[in-house]
Amino acid sequence: MPRCFWCPEDPLYAAYHDQEWGVPLRDAHGLFELLLLEGFQAGLSWITVLRKREHYRK
């Protein structure tokens, strides 16, 4: 699958790109999770947030 220029070779990033990026969310839980992840990203790279995602879910 062709990927955007911003997607590095990291498997976690590639999975995010292939399965989530550009896919509309309509459920409140998923939207709230993304809102929180965006807030956690302040000052961090997105890959750092993705790596900690499971921890944030707890």
C-alpha positions in Angstrom: 0.0 0.0 0.0 1.4 3.4 -0.9 1.9 5.6 2.2 2.0 9.3 2.7 5.5 11.0 2.9 5.1 11.6 6.6 4.7 7.9 7.5 8.1 6.4 8.5 9.0 2.8 8.5 8.0 2.1 12.1 5.5 -0.7 12.2 3.3 1.0 14.7 3.2 4.2 12.6 2.5 2.2 9.5 -0.4 0.4 11.2 -1.8 3.7 12.3 -1.5 5.1 8.8 -3.0 2.0 7.1 -5.9 1.3 9.5 -6.8 4.7 11.2 -5.6 7.7 9.3 -8.4 9.3 7.2 -11.0 6.9 8.5 -14.0 8.8 10.0 -14.9 8.1 13.6 -18.5 8.6 14.7 -18.6 7.0 18.2 -18.1 9.1 21.3 -15.5 6.8 22.9 -13.2 6.9 19.8 -13.6 10.6 19.3 -12.8 11.2 23.0 -9.7 9.0 22.8 -8.4 10.9 19.8 -9.1 14.2 21.5 -7.0 13.1 24.5 -4.2 11.7 22.3 -4.0 15.0 20.5 -3.7 16.8 23.8 -1.0 14.4 25.0 0.9 15.1 21.8 1.7 18.7 22.8 5.5 18.9 22.6 5.8 15.2 21.7 6.1 13.4 18.4 3.0 11.4 17.3 5.0 8.1 17.4 5.7 8.7 21.1 2.0 9.1 21.7 1.1 6.0 19.7 3.7 4.0 21.7 2.0 5.1 25.0 -1.5 4.7 23.7 -2.2 1.4 25.5 -1.0 2.9 28.7 -3.3 5.9 28.3 -6.3 3.5 27.7 -5.8 2.1 31.2 
